[in-house]
Structure formats: structure tokens, C-alpha cells
Amino acid sequence: MIIPPAKVALVRGLIADLYTRPFNESLIVRIADSVCALAEGQYFGFRIYRSDQQVVYSNNSPEFNSAYASVYAEDFLHHSVVLSRNRCVLRKVWPTVGTAPENQNFIRTMQTVRPISDMIYLPVLVHGTVVGHWGLGRAGRDGPCYSENEIELFNFVGSFLNDTFERSLLPPPVAEDVAYLDHRGQVVSMGTGIKAVFDDLQGCREAFLRAYQRYLHGNLRVGIDRMTLTNHGKRLNFLFQLFNPPGIPLRLDGHPYASVRLLAEPFGQDKAQTAAVRKLIRVYQFSPREGEVVHGILEGKMNKEIASELGIEEATVKWYTHSVYEKTGFRSRTELVLGLSGSANPN
């Protein structure tokens, strides 16, 4: 590979941008002209392969992005990169794929909105898995194809592009009360404070994982990013947050997908409210577990939610609720909430 003397400063400026600026769409747009000038291309883009949404950053027109989104599943260069885990150059595979009937719709659609003469795809690799590609296109249906040196120049820059992307995925130093989880809920790294809590979860671990998966995949609702567990009589409050510095969380085993923070106080619950529940336990002589069930009822939670958080069966929650009815004299959940709310003044 030969870097033309006139382009050495271009390469240095490009690398400086990659190592001093955050990875995001603005960075891709900023460096697009430099990458294109280096290898004599006109169209530069970055795509992550995800089934739930398209993540594409490029200097292409909105018309191109819309057209590509309609046929991206037919992108034969993408399929070649995934299978080979190596770069793919259009002119080199054209004799094989250019006339294949299954590729004609993709070729026709893309050449209509953005005619090109050649294209290079470089794989984006994370832990050895292909998660996307970098693309460089040359404008003009009848223009020249890329030379071997131009392909190597883009490949050279690609190593820095991949390093920048991988670096953006590294979690920041772990705070004492924070753990990073992969998409399955397995711990990737954690602080010393939350580690002691995790090590002691025991029977509540399944309830925690169910809450985590509801956060990732469940229906959106207020409070879905938080949960409360009771372990050995102690209430533990957690807050989930997607870990996506570049806006692109990756579903890879062992790779950070979200964080969970151990909260000192229940989210949205002040100390006065906590004191009020403690007073109810004293007044009605609730057992510790009955107090936990009452706490859930006063927060408006259904039996199923209370059971999940406490790591017990729903039928057990009903049994404790019946016991609470007997101790307080209330006959329904509504009476219980209204009556206990009036009795819960901590003063």
C-alpha cells in the first residue's frame, strides 16, 4: 500500500478526528469527505445489522437512504461480508452475482437512485462477530473501478474506524453501585457495592432477570426501568438504563447492553413515605412479609407484580393479603388502601 504524499496530512487529520471525538452520526458525516478523498470515492457510510431497526450513518441523500431501507435484506455485498468475515469489492464479485436473478431487484433499485461503478464493504467486527460494515462507493455507472492500492487504503483506514467504534462500546469505569449486563442479563462487570448484593440474591435472581427482560422487551410503561426486590427482609431498589454510547446497543453475549444501578432509596419514594409504612407495621403488628405485601399494595401494584418482586408465588401474596384483612378489619383492597393511607401519617 502506498499513501500518496499529498494525502498524508489527510490521513493524519482523519485519525486525529477518530481518536478525539465521540463516535456518533456527526463524526461519520465529518470524516466522510476525508475518507472519500483518500480512496477517490464519493459515498461513505456505516451500517449496523439489527433486526429491530436500521442503524445507518452516511453522507448519502435521504432518497438513497429510503430506497436502501426498502431492499437492504437483498444486499448481496452485506451477505458476502457476513459469510466471509472479510472485505467485499463489487467488481470482484460482479461476474458471479451481477447476473444472478435474485439480485436484480436490489441492483435496479440502487442504481436508479444512486448509480455507482464500484463499491467496497469492510466488516465491523466486535469480539470476532460481524455486526455491520463500512461502505465506500464510487459515483457513476461507467466510472473506473477501485485500484488495488485504493482498496488497501480504505482497508487501512478501516482498521482505525473499527478501533474507534469498539472503543466507543467500552463501558466507563464501574461505579461502586453499578453493574453492566449483557442482553441476557449476565454480569459483564460490576462495582464492589452492588456485587455484594448480587452475590446474596439467591432465590430472587429469577425475579430480577424477569424484570430486566421486561425492561428490554416489554410494553412501555411508566416505571418499567426500575424494580424493587425484598431479600432477607431488606428492600433493594434497582434502576435499569440501556448502555449505548453510540446509540447502538449490541446483543452479544458478554458485551455490555444495559446497566443496573442500586439505589439508596426507592425511586420516587421519599423518606417520609418509607417511615409511614414502618408505622403501619408497628400499629397493626404486621409480620415483615406482611409489611412487604402492604407496601406493594399501597404502591398500586397487582398481586402478580408483588409476587415477582418478592420472589414468592402469587397465591402466597393472596394468603398474606387475607392475613392483613384479618388484622386490620378491612374487607377489600380498596378499603385497605383508603384505610391504611389514612393511618399511615408518620407524625
Secondary structure, 3 states (H helix, E strand, C coil): CCCCHHHHHHHHHHHHHHHHCCCCHHHHHHHHHHHHHHHCCCEEEEEECCCCCCEEEECCCHHHHHHHHHHHHHCHHHHHHHHHCCCEEHHHHHHHHCCCHHHHHHHHHHHHHCCEEEEEEEEEEECCEEEEEEEEEEECCCCCCCCHHHHHHHHHHHHHHHHHHHHHCCCCCCCCCEEEECCCCCEEEECHHHHHHHHCCHHHHHHHHHHHHHHHHCCCCCCCCEEEEEECCEEEEEEEEECCCCCCCCCCCCCCCEEEEEECCCCCCCHHHHHHHHHHHHHHCCCHHHHHHHHHHHCCCCHHHHHHHHCCCHHHHHHHHHHHHHHHCCCCHHHHHHHHHHHCCCC
